Amino acid sequence: MPQIAAHFSITNQEQLVLPTSIFLLGYVVGPLGWGPLSEAFGRYPILVSSFSGYVIWMMASALAPTWASLNVFRFLSGVCASCPISVVGGLFADVFNDLVTRGRALSIFMASTCLGPVAGPIISGFLAPVSWRWAFWAGLIIAGVSWIFLIITPETYGPIILKKRAQDIRKRTGEEVFAPIELETTNWVELLVTVLARPFRMLFLEPLSLLDLE
């Protein structure tokens, strides 16, 4: 932060915490959309699009010309980075039927999310003296390598797999076969009301979900 503050001539202590706090704000807001969207369009397109957005906004953060643009890019990075937190749990539920195996996989994933906050300051400590932008370049490099493995990950959400199979059957045979998800209304109004509003409906209409009693 001292290097960033010096570069942008920021002396106000309240402003110095913005790149981190703005990122965390996006990290909190993002799952409200990513989770429901993954159940409407599938895990694969949501994970790939969010991760692609994260790569783009990390690059933008590294090249940010002004203090304001840096904070905007950090917020957008946080929104995109939050996708796995809300989607990977569903992905594991798609893949692992055994609850013990699913729990182990999820615990490994959650443990791995702690590596970033631990390794980040160490890596930044070595790179910041060269340039504060290299802290973002390093994150971009790691994200870019991870993005390659994400691209080859197949779709796991059952309704979307059935939709693709139905589309393939219609294409090959001409038979009017439709998956259940294709029979649902998918216009933008329905998407906003049904899908994106789902977390808020659960929050206000199912308060027991807050207690995580399951």
Backbone as CSV, one residue per row, in Angstrom:
resi,resn,N_x,N_y,N_z,CA_x,CA_y,CA_z,C_x,C_y,C_z
1,MET,0.795,-1.214,0.000,0.000,0.000,0.000,0.836,1.276,0.000
2,PRO,1.971,1.327,0.686,2.764,2.567,0.627,3.176,2.941,-0.797
3,GLN,3.507,1.942,-1.611,3.900,2.216,-2.994,2.717,2.749,-3.799
4,ILE,1.529,2.169,-3.590,0.339,2.645,-4.295,-0.018,4.046,-3.847
5,ALA,0.057,4.289,-2.537,-0.254,5.616,-2.006,0.708,6.660,-2.555
6,ALA,1.969,6.312,-2.640,2.950,7.258,-3.160,2.727,7.524,-4.643
7,HIS,2.374,6.488,-5.393,2.172,6.646,-6.833,0.997,7.566,-7.133
8,PHE,-0.105,7.400,-6.380,-1.301,8.196,-6.633,-1.416,9.407,-5.702
9,SER,-0.386,9.645,-4.903,-0.349,10.798,-3.990,-1.539,10.797,-3.035
10,ILE,-1.791,9.641,-2.436,-2.883,9.493,-1.479,-2.294,9.531,-0.075
11,THR,-2.776,10.450,0.752,-2.295,10.583,2.125,-3.384,10.310,3.150
12,ASN,-4.635,10.327,2.720,-5.742,10.083,3.635,-5.791,8.604,4.011
13,GLN,-5.752,8.320,5.313,-5.720,6.936,5.769,-6.995,6.193,5.431
14,GLU,-8.131,6.894,5.430,-9.392,6.241,5.086,-9.393,5.780,3.628
15,GLN,-8.777,6.545,2.757,-8.739,6.162,1.346,-7.770,5.013,1.083
16,LEU,-6.754,4.895,1.901,-5.740,3.873,1.669,-6.288,2.456,1.806
17,VAL,-7.360,2.286,2.557,-7.923,0.943,2.727,-8.928,0.596,1.640
18,LEU,-9.231,1.559,0.763,-10.272,1.329,-0.245,-9.964,0.168,-1.194
19,PRO,-8.749,0.016,-1.743,-8.530,-1.099,-2.666,-8.866,-2.460,-2.066
20,THR,-8.596,-2.631,-0.780,-8.920,-3.899,-0.122,-10.391,-3.989,0.246
21,SER,-10.928,-2.926,0.843,-12.326,-2.956,1.282,-13.290,-3.001,0.098
22,ILE,-12.953,-2.299,-0.988,-13.803,-2.327,-2.181,-13.795,-3.722,-2.808
23,PHE,-12.639,-4.363,-2.817,-12.553,-5.731,-3.330,-13.440,-6.658,-2.508
24,LEU,-13.384,-6.534,-1.180,-14.195,-7.382,-0.309,-15.678,-7.084,-0.469
25,LEU,-16.022,-5.835,-0.755,-17.425,-5.497,-1.008,-17.933,-6.249,-2.239
26,GLY,-17.157,-6.239,-3.304,-17.532,-7.000,-4.491,-17.567,-8.489,-4.213
27,TYR,-16.685,-8.956,-3.352,-16.619,-10.376,-2.990,-17.862,-10.822,-2.248
28,VAL,-18.489,-9.887,-1.534,-19.713,-10.192,-0.790,-20.938,-10.092,-1.696
29,VAL,-20.948,-9.136,-2.607,-22.107,-8.905,-3.469,-22.208,-9.965,-4.564
30,GLY,-21.082,-10.385,-5.106,-21.066,-11.290,-6.252,-21.865,-12.571,-6.098
31,PRO,-21.720,-13.309,-4.984,-22.436,-14.585,-4.856,-23.947,-14.482,-4.958
32,LEU,-24.514,-13.311,-4.679,-25.958,-13.143,-4.794,-26.432,-13.367,-6.233
33,GLY,-25.543,-13.140,-7.187,-25.905,-13.352,-8.579,-25.343,-14.627,-9.163
34,TRP,-24.088,-14.953,-8.812,-23.438,-16.101,-9.439,-24.135,-17.412,-9.118
35,GLY,-24.510,-17.604,-7.854,-25.140,-18.852,-7.459,-26.427,-19.125,-8.220
36,PRO,-27.399,-18.213,-8.173,-28.640,-18.436,-8.934,-28.418,-18.552,-10.438
37,LEU,-27.494,-17.769,-10.988,-27.247,-17.833,-12.427,-26.692,-19.196,-12.841
38,SER,-25.902,-19.824,-11.954,-25.347,-21.138,-12.285,-26.429,-22.198,-12.371
39,GLU,-27.556,-21.970,-11.709,-28.662,-22.916,-11.777,-29.575,-22.635,-12.963
40,ALA,-29.384,-21.497,-13.601,-30.170,-21.172,-14.789,-29.410,-21.473,-16.074
41,PHE,-28.083,-21.277,-16.063,-27.281,-21.448,-17.273,-26.226,-22.549,-17.159
42,GLY,-26.060,-23.116,-15.977,-25.066,-24.166,-15.790,-23.824,-23.657,-15.082
43,ARG,-23.069,-24.594,-14.525,-21.851,-24.225,-13.783,-20.752,-23.723,-14.732
44,TYR,-20.576,-24.423,-15.850,-19.438,-24.141,-16.735,-19.442,-22.720,-17.277
45,PRO,-20.517,-22.243,-17.927,-20.450,-20.890,-18.492,-20.302,-19.800,-17.430
46,ILE,-20.874,-20.022,-16.255,-20.763,-19.020,-15.198,-19.347,-18.981,-14.628
47,LEU,-18.767,-20.152,-14.396,-17.393,-20.187,-13.878,-16.401,-19.619,-14.888
48,VAL,-16.549,-19.989,-16.150,-15.617,-19.511,-17.169,-15.762,-18.006,-17.386
49,SER,-16.998,-17.525,-17.467,-17.201,-16.088,-17.693,-16.728,-15.266,-16.509
50,SER,-16.998,-15.730,-15.292,-16.556,-14.975,-14.115,-15.040,-14.982,-13.999
51,PHE,-14.430,-16.129,-14.278,-12.975,-16.209,-14.180,-12.319,-15.396,-15.282
52,SER,-12.929,-15.390,-16.459,-12.413,-14.542,-17.538,-12.506,-13.079,-17.142
53,GLY,-13.636,-12.704,-16.520,-13.774,-11.338,-16.035,-12.742,-11.002,-14.992
54,TYR,-12.449,-11.964,-14.113,-11.433,-11.730,-13.086,-10.070,-11.474,-13.715
55,VAL,-9.724,-12.259,-14.728,-8.446,-12.064,-15.423,-8.391,-10.671,-16.053
56,ILE,-9.482,-10.274,-16.683,-9.527,-8.959,-17.332,-9.390,-7.836,-16.314
57,TRP,-10.123,-7.929,-15.199,-10.095,-6.844,-14.220,-8.794,-6.824,-13.434
58,MET,-8.142,-7.971,-13.290,-6.818,-7.969,-12.672,-5.816,-7.254,-13.576
59,MET,-5.915,-7.498,-14.869,-5.052,-6.791,-15.812,-5.342,-5.293,-15.773
60,ALA,-6.628,-4.956,-15.704,-7.001,-3.538,-15.631,-6.465,-2.903,-14.357
61,SER,-6.492,-3.655,-13.248,-5.953,-3.114,-11.992,-4.458,-2.858,-12.107
62,ALA,-3.751,-3.770,-12.778,-2.307,-3.592,-12.949,-1.983,-2.384,-13.817
63,LEU,-2.911,-2.029,-14.716,-2.674,-0.917,-15.643,-3.447,0.344,-15.256
64,ALA,-4.076,0.337,-14.088,-4.947,1.443,-13.685,-4.203,2.783,-13.728
65,PRO,-4.739,3.766,-14.460,-4.051,5.057,-14.566,-4.379,6.025,-13.432
66,THR,-5.507,5.812,-12.759,-5.926,6.724,-11.699,-6.361,5.927,-10.469
67,TRP,-6.425,6.650,-9.341,-6.862,6.035,-8.084,-8.313,5.552,-8.184
68,ALA,-9.172,6.352,-8.791,-10.584,5.984,-8.926,-10.743,4.740,-9.784
69,SER,-10.033,4.677,-10.899,-10.154,3.507,-11.768,-9.631,2.254,-11.079
70,LEU,-8.587,2.388,-10.276,-8.063,1.239,-9.543,-9.128,0.662,-8.619
71,ASN,-9.841,1.520,-7.915,-10.867,1.051,-6.992,-12.051,0.432,-7.727
72,VAL,-12.411,0.997,-8.867,-13.491,0.400,-9.666,-13.088,-0.989,-10.146
73,PHE,-11.863,-1.109,-10.639,-11.390,-2.403,-11.126,-11.282,-3.411,-9.984
74,ARG,-10.917,-2.946,-8.799,-10.834,-3.839,-7.652,-12.214,-4.362,-7.266
75,PHE,-13.220,-3.508,-7.346,-14.580,-3.943,-7.037,-15.032,-5.017,-8.030
76,LEU,-14.796,-4.764,-9.313,-15.194,-5.730,-10.333,-14.398,-7.029,-10.200
77,SER,-13.138,-6.926,-9.801,-12.343,-8.133,-9.548,-12.945,-8.942,-8.415
78,GLY,-13.376,-8.252,-7.368,-13.984,-8.940,-6.231,-15.271,-9.642,-6.611
79,VAL,-16.095,-8.982,-7.435,-17.350,-9.600,-7.887,-17.054,-10.887,-8.648
80,CYS,-16.101,-10.846,-9.555,-15.773,-12.027,-10.359,-15.073,-13.099,-9.522
81,ALA,-14.234,-12.681,-8.587,-13.503,-13.654,-7.769,-14.416,-14.410,-6.819
82,SER,-15.585,-13.865,-6.534,-16.483,-14.498,-5.562,-17.270,-15.659,-6.146
83,CYS,-17.240,-15.828,-7.446,-18.053,-16.869,-8.086,-17.787,-18.271,-7.542
84,PRO,-16.533,-18.718,-7.434,-16.312,-20.091,-6.949,-16.890,-20.357,-5.569
85,ILE,-16.904,-19.353,-4.707,-17.418,-19.553,-3.356,-18.876,-20.006,-3.387
86,SER,-19.650,-19.483,-4.322,-21.075,-19.807,-4.384,-21.412,-20.912,-5.364
87,VAL,-20.500,-21.234,-6.281,-20.815,-22.203,-7.340,-20.147,-23.557,-7.115
88,VAL,-18.943,-23.561,-6.555,-18.196,-24.820,-6.426,-18.912,-25.801,-5.507
89,GLY,-19.590,-25.308,-4.475,-20.352,-26.207,-3.614,-21.410,-26.961,-4.396
90,GLY,-22.122,-26.263,-5.284,-23.098,-26.913,-6.150,-22.439,-27.864,-7.132
91,LEU,-21.264,-27.490,-7.620,-20.533,-28.357,-8.552,-20.175,-29.679,-7.883
92,PHE,-19.703,-29.598,-6.625,-19.376,-30.821,-5.901,-20.626,-31.665,-5.645
93,ALA,-21.747,-30.999,-5.396,-23.000,-31.731,-5.203,-23.414,-32.443,-6.486
94,ASP,-23.087,-31.843,-7.638,-23.375,-32.485,-8.917,-22.515,-33.719,-9.131
95,VAL,-21.266,-33.637,-8.721,-20.281,-34.683,-9.047,-20.283,-35.818,-8.029
96,PHE,-20.357,-35.489,-6.742,-20.217,-36.491,-5.688,-21.570,-36.775,-5.040
97,ASN,-22.053,-37.995,-5.208,-23.296,-38.394,-4.558,-23.084,-38.763,-3.092
98,ASP,-21.906,-39.316,-2.806,-21.595,-39.702,-1.433,-21.313,-38.456,-0.590
99,LEU,-22.025,-38.308,0.515,-21.898,-37.100,1.324,-20.519,-36.970,1.948
100,VAL,-19.910,-38.082,2.324,-18.579,-38.031,2.928,-17.553,-37.542,1.915
101,THR,-17.605,-38.107,0.718,-16.680,-37.679,-0.337,-16.902,-36.222,-0.694
102,ARG,-18.160,-35.825,-0.776,-18.470,-34.432,-1.084,-17.938,-33.499,-0.005
103,GLY,-18.104,-33.903,1.248,-17.605,-33.080,2.341,-16.094,-32.943,2.325
104,ARG,-15.408,-34.027,1.993,-13.946,-33.968,1.922,-13.496,-33.060,0.783
105,ALA,-14.153,-33.196,-0.356,-13.787,-32.346,-1.495,-14.019,-30.877,-1.175
106,LEU,-15.149,-30.589,-0.528,-15.453,-29.201,-0.190,-14.494,-28.659,0.852
107,SER,-14.094,-29.508,1.799,-13.144,-29.051,2.820,-11.785,-28.740,2.211
108,ILE,-11.357,-29.558,1.236,-10.085,-29.291,0.550,-10.175,-27.978,-0.218
109,PHE,-11.310,-27.766,-0.888,-11.488,-26.522,-1.632,-11.461,-25.313,-0.702
110,MET,-12.193,-25.388,0.400,-12.244,-24.263,1.325,-10.877,-24.015,1.965
111,ALA,-10.131,-25.100,2.226,-8.785,-24.927,2.767,-7.869,-24.240,1.762
112,SER,-8.055,-24.581,0.480,-7.201,-23.968,-0.549,-7.483,-22.484,-0.705
113,THR,-8.713,-22.050,-0.382,-9.019,-20.626,-0.485,-8.253,-19.799,0.547
114,CYS,-7.715,-20.481,1.564,-6.929,-19.766,2.581,-5.488,-19.538,2.138
115,LEU,-5.070,-20.216,1.073,-3.686,-20.075,0.623,-3.427,-18.686,0.055
116,GLY,-4.426,-18.120,-0.639,-4.248,-16.799,-1.238,-3.944,-15.716,-0.220
117,PRO,-4.783,-15.560,0.822,-4.493,-14.538,1.826,-3.173,-14.759,2.556
118,VAL,-2.710,-16.018,2.601,-1.436,-16.295,3.267,-0.261,-15.988,2.343
119,ALA,-0.365,-16.450,1.092,0.753,-16.274,0.153,0.791,-14.878,-0.448
120,GLY,-0.375,-14.231,-0.567,-0.437,-12.915,-1.203,0.503,-11.881,-0.600
121,PRO,0.446,-11.647,0.709,1.352,-10.644,1.299,2.823,-10.994,1.133
122,ILE,3.143,-12.293,1.160,4.547,-12.699,0.999,5.029,-12.377,-0.413
123,ILE,4.220,-12.755,-1.413,4.590,-12.473,-2.803,4.647,-10.978,-3.056
124,SER,3.646,-10.253,-2.553,3.618,-8.802,-2.749,4.787,-8.125,-2.061
125,GLY,5.201,-8.674,-0.916,6.330,-8.085,-0.201,7.616,-8.100,-1.005
126,PHE,7.786,-9.148,-1.822,8.968,-9.230,-2.671,8.820,-8.402,-3.953
127,LEU,7.584,-8.304,-4.467,7.381,-7.644,-5.754,7.142,-6.140,-5.634
128,ALA,6.556,-5.696,-4.529,6.204,-4.288,-4.391,7.403,-3.346,-4.527
129,PRO,8.594,-3.698,-3.994,9.739,-2.787,-4.201,10.085,-2.571,-5.668
130,VAL,9.794,-3.568,-6.515,10.037,-3.402,-7.950,8.988,-2.467,-8.534
131,SER,7.723,-2.800,-8.307,6.604,-1.967,-8.718,5.345,-2.513,-8.064
132,TRP,4.479,-1.614,-7.599,3.234,-2.083,-6.989,2.352,-2.803,-8.012
133,ARG,2.540,-2.483,-9.277,1.734,-3.133,-10.312,2.066,-4.612,-10.433
134,TRP,3.276,-5.015,-10.040,3.665,-6.413,-10.171,2.892,-7.306,-9.216
135,ALA,2.350,-6.758,-8.142,1.498,-7.558,-7.265,0.260,-8.040,-8.018
136,PHE,-0.267,-7.169,-8.895,-1.422,-7.546,-9.709,-1.008,-8.427,-10.884
137,TRP,0.153,-8.165,-11.448,0.632,-9.014,-12.544,0.836,-10.449,-12.065
138,ALA,1.344,-10.609,-10.847,1.551,-11.954,-10.307,0.217,-12.676,-10.143
139,GLY,-0.777,-11.962,-9.606,-2.110,-12.550,-9.487,-2.700,-12.898,-10.842
140,LEU,-2.434,-12.054,-11.832,-2.927,-12.307,-13.187,-2.287,-13.550,-13.778
141,ILE,-0.996,-13.733,-13.562,-0.300,-14.912,-14.080,-0.863,-16.189,-13.469
142,ILE,-1.067,-16.179,-12.152,-1.617,-17.354,-11.474,-3.030,-17.640,-11.974
143,ALA,-3.819,-16.583,-12.114,-5.197,-16.756,-12.598,-5.213,-17.258,-14.033
144,GLY,-4.304,-16.768,-14.858,-4.259,-17.200,-16.248,-3.934,-18.674,-16.385
145,VAL,-2.990,-19.162,-15.576,-2.652,-20.583,-15.599,-3.839,-21.424,-15.121
146,SER,-4.505,-20.965,-14.062,-5.666,-21.700,-13.538,-6.812,-21.706,-14.534
147,TRP,-6.942,-20.629,-15.289,-8.024,-20.498,-16.266,-7.951,-21.590,-17.329
148,ILE,-6.734,-22.012,-17.670,-6.555,-23.068,-18.675,-7.200,-24.363,-18.197
149,PHE,-7.002,-24.708,-16.924,-7.590,-25.937,-16.385,-9.106,-25.821,-16.284
150,LEU,-9.590,-24.609,-16.022,-11.034,-24.415,-15.925,-11.710,-24.619,-17.273
151,ILE,-11.044,-24.225,-18.340,-11.615,-24.341,-19.676,-11.919,-25.795,-20.036
152,ILE,-11.086,-26.725,-19.583,-11.263,-28.129,-19.953,-12.181,-28.868,-18.978
153,THR,-12.728,-28.162,-17.997,-13.665,-28.783,-17.056,-15.032,-28.919,-17.709
154,PRO,-15.648,-30.077,-17.671,-16.952,-30.259,-18.331,-18.094,-29.684,-17.497
155,GLU,-19.233,-29.528,-18.129,-20.445,-29.121,-17.415,-20.878,-30.241,-16.469
156,THR,-21.336,-29.871,-15.272,-21.727,-30.872,-14.273,-23.187,-30.759,-13.851
157,TYR,-23.849,-29.670,-14.180,-25.214,-29.451,-13.710,-26.189,-30.295,-14.525
158,GLY,-26.909,-31.191,-13.854,-27.769,-32.158,-14.512,-28.766,-31.579,-15.504
159,PRO,-29.566,-30.581,-15.117,-30.545,-30.028,-16.058,-29.923,-29.471,-17.335
160,ILE,-28.750,-28.884,-17.240,-28.088,-28.346,-18.433,-27.544,-29.475,-19.290
161,ILE,-27.051,-30.552,-18.665,-26.582,-31.710,-19.432,-27.743,-32.326,-20.207
162,LEU,-28.900,-32.434,-19.543,-30.081,-32.955,-20.229,-30.506,-32.042,-21.370
163,LYS,-30.361,-30.741,-21.167,-30.708,-29.788,-22.220,-29.824,-29.978,-23.440
164,LYS,-28.532,-30.184,-23.221,-27.614,-30.397,-24.343,-27.917,-31.707,-25.057
165,ARG,-28.275,-32.732,-24.289,-28.622,-34.014,-24.913,-29.891,-33.874,-25.746
166,ALA,-30.869,-33.139,-25.218,-32.112,-32.936,-25.972,-31.849,-32.160,-27.251
167,GLN,-30.999,-31.148,-27.178,-30.655,-30.380,-28.371,-29.942,-31.252,-29.393
168,ASP,-29.085,-32.154,-28.918,-28.359,-33.058,-29.833,-29.323,-34.023,-30.513
169,ILE,-30.293,-34.534,-29.747,-31.276,-35.451,-30.324,-32.118,-34.749,-31.382
170,ARG,-32.546,-33.513,-31.092,-33.338,-32.760,-32.073,-32.535,-32.496,-33.341
171,LYS,-31.247,-32.239,-33.160,-30.401,-31.937,-34.313,-30.164,-33.172,-35.165
172,ARG,-29.986,-34.328,-34.518,-29.661,-35.556,-35.261,-30.890,-36.229,-35.852
173,THR,-31.992,-36.226,-35.109,-33.164,-36.994,-35.523,-34.350,-36.135,-35.921
174,GLY,-34.364,-34.876,-35.493,-35.516,-34.028,-35.765,-36.675,-34.284,-34.826
175,GLU,-36.494,-35.191,-33.888,-37.550,-35.510,-32.924,-37.702,-34.375,-31.921
176,GLU,-38.936,-34.021,-31.628,-39.212,-32.920,-30.708,-39.046,-33.386,-29.265
177,VAL,-37.814,-33.417,-28.812,-37.495,-33.810,-27.442,-36.956,-32.590,-26.712
178,PHE,-37.511,-32.322,-25.517,-37.100,-31.151,-24.760,-36.760,-31.559,-23.329
179,ALA,-35.726,-30.922,-22.795,-35.377,-31.117,-21.391,-36.298,-30.262,-20.527
180,PRO,-36.527,-30.638,-19.281,-37.416,-29.867,-18.407,-37.033,-28.394,-18.303
181,ILE,-35.723,-28.103,-18.265,-35.300,-26.714,-18.099,-35.637,-25.875,-19.322
182,GLU,-35.780,-26.523,-20.484,-36.128,-25.798,-21.703,-37.587,-25.369,-21.705
183,LEU,-38.394,-26.021,-20.906,-39.819,-25.699,-20.850,-40.111,-24.550,-19.889
184,GLU,-39.090,-24.137,-19.149,-39.259,-23.017,-18.237,-39.117,-21.703,-18.994
185,THR,-39.790,-20.664,-18.504,-39.684,-19.340,-19.105,-38.304,-18.766,-18.829
186,THR,-37.662,-18.270,-19.882,-36.287,-17.784,-19.731,-36.117,-16.335,-20.195
187,ASN,-37.218,-15.565,-20.244,-37.048,-14.161,-20.621,-36.385,-13.408,-19.473
188,TRP,-35.925,-12.206,-19.757,-35.129,-11.453,-18.784,-35.927,-11.068,-17.553
189,VAL,-37.216,-10.805,-17.715,-38.051,-10.468,-16.552,-38.140,-11.666,-15.615
190,GLU,-38.384,-12.844,-16.199,-38.455,-14.064,-15.402,-37.117,-14.347,-14.733
191,LEU,-36.023,-14.082,-15.466,-34.691,-14.306,-14.915,-34.462,-13.436,-13.688
192,LEU,-34.812,-12.150,-13.791,-34.598,-11.236,-12.676,-35.478,-11.574,-11.484
193,VAL,-36.751,-11.883,-11.772,-37.707,-12.121,-10.688,-37.456,-13.462,-10.007
194,THR,-37.246,-14.494,-10.811,-37.156,-15.847,-10.272,-35.751,-16.220,-9.826
195,VAL,-34.777,-15.949,-10.667,-33.425,-16.440,-10.409,-32.646,-15.499,-9.506
196,LEU,-32.497,-14.250,-9.929,-31.661,-13.333,-9.162,-32.300,-12.913,-7.850
197,ALA,-33.624,-12.971,-7.778,-34.300,-12.585,-6.537,-34.371,-13.731,-5.538
198,ARG,-33.957,-14.932,-5.930,-34.061,-16.097,-5.055,-33.332,-15.927,-3.726
199,PRO,-32.086,-15.423,-3.700,-31.425,-15.254,-2.394,-32.174,-14.298,-1.470
200,PHE,-32.758,-13.264,-2.035,-33.481,-12.303,-1.205,-34.795,-12.892,-0.700
201,ARG,-35.451,-13.719,-1.523,-36.663,-14.388,-1.059,-36.352,-15.340,0.086
202,MET,-35.242,-16.052,-0.034,-34.849,-16.948,1.044,-34.503,-16.170,2.305
203,LEU,-33.895,-15.006,2.124,-33.496,-14.198,3.274,-34.701,-13.703,4.061
204,PHE,-35.730,-13.250,3.344,-36.871,-12.639,4.019,-38.025,-13.608,4.266
205,LEU,-38.167,-14.636,3.434,-39.291,-15.551,3.581,-38.913,-16.862,4.260
206,GLU,-37.609,-17.168,4.314,-37.149,-18.371,4.989,-36.037,-18.012,5.970
207,PRO,-36.378,-17.326,7.058,-35.347,-16.849,7.986,-34.535,-17.965,8.644
208,LEU,-35.085,-19.192,8.666,-34.333,-20.301,9.254,-33.050,-20.600,8.479
209,SER,-33.023,-20.213,7.190,-31.821,-20.446,6.405,-30.643,-19.663,6.939
210,LEU,-30.917,-18.576,7.656,-29.848,-17.790,8.247,-29.131,-18.553,9.352
211,LEU,-29.855,-19.473,9.983,-29.284,-20.206,11.112,-28.492,-21.426,10.685
212,ASP,-28.629,-21.786,9.394,-27.878,-22.929,8.849,-28.069,-24.164,9.736
213,LEU,-29.347,-24.523,9.912,-29.663,-25.626,10.803,-29.610,-26.985,10.113
214,GLU,-29.455,-26.965,8.829,-29.493,-28.240,8.095,-28.379,-29.180,8.550
